[in-house]
Amino acid sequence: MSNTFISVIIPTFNRSSFLSRSINSVLNQSFKDFKLIVVDDGSFDDTSDLINKNYKNIIYLYQTNKGVSSARNLGIKKSQSEWIAFLDSDDEWHPKKLELQIKELKKNPSYLVCHTNEKWIKNGKYLNQKNKHQKQGGWIFEKCLPLCCVSPSSIVIHNSVFENCGIFDENFPVCEDYELWLRISSNYKFLYLPEKLITKYGGHSDQLSTKHWGMDRFRIEALYKIIKVGKLSYKDLIIAKQMLRNKIEIYINGALKRGKLDEVENYLNRLKLIN
């Protein structure tokens, strides 16, 4: 492993208008023992020029467009640090984010995963989080089942967790974080800091969640996957199967309303397979 304590990975694709804000929020951290890796997932805007002109001391990796999971995975493979953090290229860190998380991790050495609360800004306006979005710590597998309750931009994670649980599944164009947190939260407890140490910005047209309809389709696939692997505890298996049934039933009702009878039949058959 490298002597650098933590690697920070920013995946990006055609976001040069946001990227400086994200990079600067890392470079301005009060904790300095990190290396910053920007993984350019095939941008054809001026991302490369921006990096080469203004950020000569960071690690810049370029790959043909393969998706955010592939970009994050390349960063993980190149990191060689004991700890890893992620930051989406349209998000921003509080200046003491790393310092506070690392301080708490050192105080709680049994934890290998840490996440924080977050602030939401959409189209320039502050958004209040709903109850279903509230974050928690400890054994949060059940909390992770309904929707993604851990922001990649908030996470600090020990490299050994990826060695044990695997990295991002590149077959998921969206909900790739949801799928990974299911795997990790079934094996590890999460340390949680209630401070809002990241700002997430929404409302721009290139957000992945706006490009794919029916996000629960991908959560259903993630649930199928983790159940099929067969490594869940009995308790976690029962609640995962119940969540899968709930999501399939909701999806079937939506498909009926849209007149998508082929999808209805497909998901009815899949529902029968859950025992």
Secondary structure by P-SEA (a helix, b strand, c coil): cccccbbbbbbbccccccaaaaaaaaaacccccbbbbbbbcccccaaaaaaaaccccbbbbbbccccaaaaaaaaaaaccccbbbbbccccccccaaaaaaaaaaaacccccbbbbbbccccccbbbbbcccccccccccccccccccccccccbbbbaaaaaaccccccccccaaaaaaaaaaaacbbbbbbccccbbbbcccccccccccccaaaaaaaaaaaaaaaccccaaaaaaaaaaaaaaaaaaaaaaaaacaaaaaaaaaaaaaacc
